[in-house]
Amino acid sequence: MPLVRFRRGMSETDAQADVTVVLPDGSELNVPAGSTVEDVAFEIGPGLGRDTVAGKIDGELVEKHATVHDGARIEIVTDQSDEYLTVLRHSAAHVFAQALQRLHPEATLTIGPPTDEGFYYDVTDVDLDEDDLDAIEAEMDEIIAADYDIEREVRSREEAKEIYADNEYKRQILDEEADDEEVTFYVQDGWRDLCQGPHVESTGEIGAATLLEVSAAYWRGDEENDTLTRVYGTAFASESDLEAHLEMREQAQDRDHRKIGQEMNLFSIPTVTGPGLPLYHPPGKTVLRELSNFANELNRENGYEEVETPHVFRTELWKQSGHYENYKDDMFLLDVNDEEYGLKPMNCPGHATIFDQQSWSYRDLPQRYFENGKVYRKEQRGELSGLSRVWSFTIDDGHLFVRPDQIRQEIESVIEMIFEVVETLDLDVEVALATRPDKSVGGDEIWESAEEQLREVLESGGYDYDVEPGDGAFYGPKIDFGFEDALGRVWDGPTVQLDFNMPERFDLTYTGEDNEEHQPVMIHRALYGSYERFFMVLIEHFDGDFPLWLAPEQVRILPVSDETLGYAHRVKNALADAGFRVEVEDRDWTVGRKIRAGHDDRLPYMVVVGDDEQEAGTVSVRDRFENQRGDVTLDAFVEHLVDERDDKRTEPDFVDAS
């Protein structure tokens, strides 16, 4: 007879046989069915049980009262966990909402989730602007200082609907998102909000909070819905952490790629052309061209062949690939002669179709294609932001068609290419292995084999990585890389994905050594992610001070007078002949003003030429750090520039080399 145990609060009918949960170290623990995350923590140890704030079930952050299921992967969240800040910020969003309704009882609340940077709350029926934030923040401080207990309250769904009889937004949540007959509220000082949690134990645990800005937002992010007022804020466990964050935020605003992009004439997104459709000006296109050349060279060195696919396909192709079903709402669809076409949201179906145009032997694999392919996704307008999220973007796409026994070798090669990008541009990355989600295609054996091969690649390569359980694509597991910039912010970047779905949908085959047909595995990979987001990362990472090889203008010649203007152009011609992007500053300015303008334009090098330089046939070199070196022969300067450019060094170092 199976073991049956009882827990406090568990009825006899609730008590069933044990279920098994998996702990972060891979060990298994048997607990009674109906146990919560907190119960699991107490099973591990009473100290951990008392310290439990929340938990993660299969990678999803949940309240500590959430029930575990058989086979669940469990992590316990305490105030020492990385996730604790998310929980604390969720509670800070509630503190904001309570403070708002204390000052403005007429305000209607909708949703208020935590974010990577803090939290926001969408509200309506109240007029708010930046001038209102100080008063609300002062009320928040009082709520935090009062240290109210934050208590979980369970209500029936019908009771909840009665509570929100006058709030159509909360009622919609109850109708569409609440699966159980019972729902949870969180209560502090008699004020309550419908919420699944998790939250900290009391408002006093929020060490410091501040409100940042007010903006407009659409309900559910859909521009067809009501316009709401969104208030952004952030919170930390201590005042010092908040101050450090605000300082970093100020630096981030100074580095904002939209601001720098305008200053350097890199790109624009004018209203007249449509939202999320960037225009690249000559300096910006120069940077993109150099990035493309670098990626293309890496691809060719590693055995990839370049292909090209059109911007639009008949929707029959998107139905075959599965994108129509999954991406239809985000696709731009066209009616052409009573046939439906769609701008491509991804490049992979086109590459799969190219592979399918001929017969292959096992000896022919792997086949590796690459394309800098423009794609289109109809993001909600409220989610568009500079180059980080746009309607039209270019993926440095690569797709490989491989035998199952070639997966590991090809993944290793892709990761080496990604790290060549990372090291060349002096970036750091965070690596994560995303495993099989609940909704997936393919058998257990091939998933287990694929995940194990990805894990072995990461471990044998000595890479530090996190596991993101259940976060893989429906067609296969993947390795994700997040770029960390100079301010420590992490941005989505390269990815390597295994796909067992599309080869089956397209009936892709090769003839094996046994003369039978076999299905290849498809590997999706990108070295940058998308050019747009990567460009944004680099603008902000380098603060516009691009390395010599990427800089739109690499050298500017500054003649001291009109008498040296001819010599300045001879210097320019010598540098241009060596392949450099160089201009002469011939405006009637003082040398000091020309130098200041060059620094403002973020030039790697300026070359000053006066009477002495003209007579000696030399130049005087200044770098962006205001270091200078005189009496330099032109040949020596050109030789150094060639080395610095070809080595793709991230900082100008000619003056230091002296």
Disulfide bonds with the S-S distance in Angstrom:
none
